[in-house]
Amino acid sequence: MKRLDAFLSSLGYCSRSEAKRFLRQNIVTIKNERIFNPSTKANHSDIMVNDEPLDDEKLLIALNKPKGYICSHSDAGKLIYSLLPVRYQNRNPKISTIGRLDIDTSGIILLTDDGDLNHRLTSPKKDVKKIYEVSLEYPLNGDEKELFASGNIVLNGEEKALKPANLIEITSTLVHLEIVEGKYHQVKRMFAYTKNKVINLHRLEFAGENINDLKEGEFKLLNISSFKI
């Protein structure tokens, strides 16, 4: 059990100093009894706020990132976290992106306040699958599929070869690329290696999740317990 104001503040509903006012302005119940005392102790599962269950203690979010948004808490410009409800932005510990997408890249990005899950999904040892839709400036040379699958590409500035990647040709200038790494600007650098240029990059899938049902800027909550990585 934990104090009610501790729950409310850690989950971003209000600060601990604001808890009394929050309890006056909102209907907060514990086992159907309305509560006004912020020091009241309760189990998470017994608390309701305005007839809704208290947010989960750890969140996993899939968001359809639009271009122009930055995966940062503090940089200037439009920040990806501004697309989330204010109380999500105020959670402690903070919600953070699992990896990053460049400002000019769109598509699925996962966010969580579960540090252990974030670590597992970004660990190079886990080979977490990512699928990108890639629009190219020039037509394919014809040997990219074999080249990317070979595991022999060493990008400029790297010491180790990339792990094998799978390329599916949609048209001569549009492909799907499946990778299991997340090196800096990796997809762009892979096609630069072939003397081509990425003109549009959209991530279709991350760790088996997609955002086919979401418009740009929309998000959904995922079942955090389903991730066994």
Summary of the structure (lengths in Angstrom):
residues: 229
radius of gyration: 21.6
end to end distance: 29.3
largest distance: 69.1
contacts: 647
relative contact order: 0.16
helix: 24%
strand: 29%
